[in-house]
Amino acid sequence: MTTACVFGLGAIGGYLAARLALAGVRVTAIARGATLEAVRSRGLVLIEQGRRETVQLRTAASAAEAGQQEVVFLALKANDLPAIAAGLRPVLGPGTAVVTIGNGFPWWYFFRSPSGSINPTLTTVDSRGLLWRLVGPEHAVGCVAYPAARVPEPGVVEHIYGTRFSLGEPDGSLSGRVQRIAAMLAAAGLDAPVRRDIRTEIWTKLALNAACNPVSLLTGATLGQMIEDAGTAGILQTLMQETSAVAASLGVRVPLQPRQLLELTRPLARHKTSTLQDLEAGRSIELEPVAGAVAEIGRLRNVRTPALDATLALARLRARLAGCHG
């Protein structure tokens, strides 16, 4: 697999596109606005380990301009995905793999789920079922992305930490397509393990994000500041416990305890969550597809999430007052 399309050149999409292009993959990047203009005029700038490198990419302003692709990495925020569902058709062929690499509860989650489903789509994720109907879950390959990066200016991506993109088929199979995608990422110097149970890893990261992201909105704190403050760390652990209980209602056991999950964030102590970065930049935020989805599933499965409900109410107000509620 030597061609790929990256839809969205934010922090993670830009990092992925740059690494793939540097490894010789023919990358088409779909972007818009100032980012598209910057990349077209000077290339995509990657800052990594103190080095600054300019990467030339084929760019497109739309899926129609990009054309049909072998693999499409959706790197937009989860709350922006339904709006592009109809426009994705030009990049999709019968065998196109669609890899969603953002945060949030995956829109395809209940496709071929071994524990069954409660509803193909959630109101907090894809309220009208556009992704399910117009993209099709049969195209989906699961992914949990761990790198931390930031965009100091349009067309410039600074990689901070981590190279892992865990992959997995919704049905748990070791398909040819998921192994080809993993090989492509590995050739780009990225860690790309293929998981037979990608949903466990999805919930493990979701437990962290559903706790840290809304609390970061309310406090303005870095990850290190949150975990070093005893009171805040206690709240985070309670939120993680509630998320783990919701996961258990779908037959998934989060393998780490809340205290262990918090310890995973220590290498990123000085880092702000992507949600807080978006709030400070005045962009829409991934609140509903992350924490909101956990609370919605809890209601559907009769699992109480009082701490999460309270935190969400405050975070939603904070986002609305800032004009960033997406």
N, C-alpha and C positions, 0 to 999 in steps of 0.2 A: 504494500500500500504506500504509494509515493505522492498522493495528492490529498489535500485536506482543506476544509473551509472552516475558518474560525469566525463565528458570528458574534461580534462585540469585542472591541479592543480596550476594555477596561484593564484593571490590574492583572487579573488572572488570565483573561483572554489574550492580552498583549504579551504577557510572559510566555504563554504557551505558543502563540504564533511565532514569536521570535526564536524560541528554542527549536521549533520544528523547522523553520526556514534555515537556520544556521546548520541544521543536520542534513540539508539537501531536499527536504520535502517541498513540493510545489504547493505553497500555501496561498489561498485566496482569503483575504480578510475583508469582512463586511463591517463597515463602520459608518459614522455619520458626523456631521457638524465639524467642529474644530479638530477633532481627532482625525477624521478622514482627510481634511485639508493638510494637516501637519504631516501625516504619513505619506501622502501623495507628493508633497513638496520636498521632503528631506529624508523620508524613510522612518521606520520605527526605531527609536533609541532604547536600548536595553542597558540598564545599569545593574551590574552583578559582580559581587566580590571586588568592588572598587574599580572595575573596568567599565568603560562606556563604549558600546558597540552599536553601530548603525546597521539596521537590517532592511533590505529592500524587499517589499512584498507586493504581490498583485493585490490591488484593492478594488472594492466594489461598493456601491452605495445601496445595493439591494440584492436580494436573492436572484431576481431575474437577470441582473447584470453578471452575477457570479456563475450561473448555469449549474447543471447537474453535477453532483459531487459523490465521491466514494464514502467519505465520512464528514459529518458536520458536527463541530463542537459549538454548542450553544453556550456562550459565555456572558449572556446578559443577566441582569438581576432577575430572580424568579418571578417577581411581580410584573415584569415587562414581557414575559414570554407569551401569554395569551394574545397580546396585541399583534404579534408577528406571525401567529400560526398560519393564517391564510396566505401570507406572503412567502412562506417557506416552500411552497409547492415546486417552484422552479429548480430548487437544489436537490429535490428528492427523486431518486430513481427506485426501481423495485428492490435493489439491494443496498440502498444507502443506510448507513448506520448514523443515528442521531445521539450524540453524547452530551448530556446536560451537565455542565461542570460548576454551576453556581451552588450557593447555599439553598437551603429550603427543602421541604418535603417534595419528593419527585412527583411530577404529574403522571408518570407511568406506573407508580408503585404497585397498584393493585392488578396489574397485568400479569397473568400466570403466577400469582402469589401462592406459595405453598400453604399459607395459613388462611387463604380465602380473602374475600374483600367485603367492605362495608358499603362501598359506593365507588364507582369508577373514578369520580372526580370530587374534589372538595371545594367549597365556596371560597376558602382562603387561598387556594392554589390555582384553580382554573374553573371559575364559577359557571361558565357556560359550556364547559367541556370542549373548548376549541382545539386544544392540543391533542386531546384523545381522538377527536373526530377528523381533524384536518391534517395532522402530522401522522398519527397512528402509533400506538404503543409497540407495534411489531417492529418499528424502526429503532426503538430505544435500546441503548446500552447504558447500564448504570455506571455512575462515576462519583467518587467522593474525592474532592480536591483539597489538598492540605497546604499548598504553598501560601505564604503571606507576601503580598506585594502592595505597592502603592503607585499612584499616578501623580507625580509632582506637577506635571503640566501635560496638555494634550500631546499625544504621540511619544511620550516618554514614560517608560515603566521601570520602576526600581524593585528588583527582587530582594526580599528581606530574609526569608527563611523557607526551607522545605522544598522538596521536589516530587512528592508522592501524589500520584493520581491513581487511586485504586479503581479497578474496573470489574464489572460483573454483568452477566446476562440476567434479565428478569426471571428466567426459569432455572437459573443456576448451572446451565450447561457451559462446557468449555468449547464454545463455538469457534469456527474458523475466523469469523469476523472479529470477535473480541481478542483473539490471540494476535491477529494482524495489527489491530490498533495498539495493543500492548507492545508489540515489537517496534512499531513506529515511534512510540513514546520513549522506549528504552534506547533506541538509536539516537534520540535527541538528548540523551543524558538524564532522562527523567525516570523516577522509580514508578513502575506501572504494574503492580501485582494484579493478577486476575483472581477474583474471589468467587467461590461457589455460592456464598451467602452474602451478597452485597448489602442486603437490607440490615443486617446486624451492624455493619460499619456505618451505614446511613444514620441509624438511630444513635450510635455512639457519638458521632459528630453533632447530630441534631440536639442531643442532650446538652452539649457545650454551647452551641449557638443559641438555643432557645433560652438559656439562662444568661449568658454573657452579653448577647446583643441588646436586648431591651434594657438591662441594668446599665450598660454603658451609655445608653441614650439619656438615662435619668441622672447619671453621676458625672458624665464627661470624663471618666477615668480610663487609664490604660488597663490592660489585662493585669499587669503587675500590681498596680494600685488597688484593683478590686480584690485580688486574692490575698494581698497582704493586710487588708483591713478585715479584722475578725468578724465584725458584724455583717459586712457585705459578703464575705466568703460564706458565712452561714446561710444567707439568703440564696446565694448561687447554688449551694448544695441542696437546699430544699427544692428549688426549681428543677434541678437535675433529677432528684428523686421522683418528682411528679412526672417528668418526661419519661423516665424509665418505667414507671407504672403504666403509662399509656402504651409504650412499646410492648410491654408484657401482655397487654390486652389484645395485641395483634400477633402474639406468639413469638415475640422477639425478646431475647434477654440481653440487655446491655452488659457487656462482660466486665466493666470497670465500675467501681464505686465512685460516688461524687467527689470524694477527696482525691482519688487517683486521677479522675478527669481533670480536676483543677491543676494538678501537678503537670499535666501535659502542656499547659499554657506557659510554664515558666520560661522556656526559651524565647517566648514572645512578650516578655514582661513589659517592654517599652512600647509595644505595638498597640494601636487603637483598633477596635473591631472595625470591619468594613462598614457596618451600620453607622457607627459613630462618625467615621470619615465622611460618609455620604451626608449625614445630617449637617456636619460642619461646612460641607461644600454646597449645601442647599439642593442636593439631589434627592430623588425619591428613594425610599429605603425598603429593605426586605424584612419587614416586620410580620406581615400576615402569613406569607408562605413558610415562615420559620416558626416563631412562637405561636402565631395565630393558628397554624395548622395543627400543632400539638394540642392546643386547647379544644379545637373543633373535634378532633378524633376522640379526645377524652369525653366530650359530651355525647358523641355517637355511641361510645362504648361504655357509658355510665361509669367513667373513672373521674373522680373529683380532682380538680386542679386549682384549689383556691389561691395559692401563692402566685401561680402563673396568671390567673385571671386578674388579680389585683395589679400585678406588675404590668400586664398588657394594657389595662385601662389607663394607667399613668403614662406609659410609653406612647400610646396612641395620642393622648392629649399633647404630649411633648412634641411629637412629630407634626401634628396638625398645626400647633402654634408656630412651628418653624416653617410651615408650608411644604413639608417633605413627606406627608403621609401618602404612600403609594398603594 
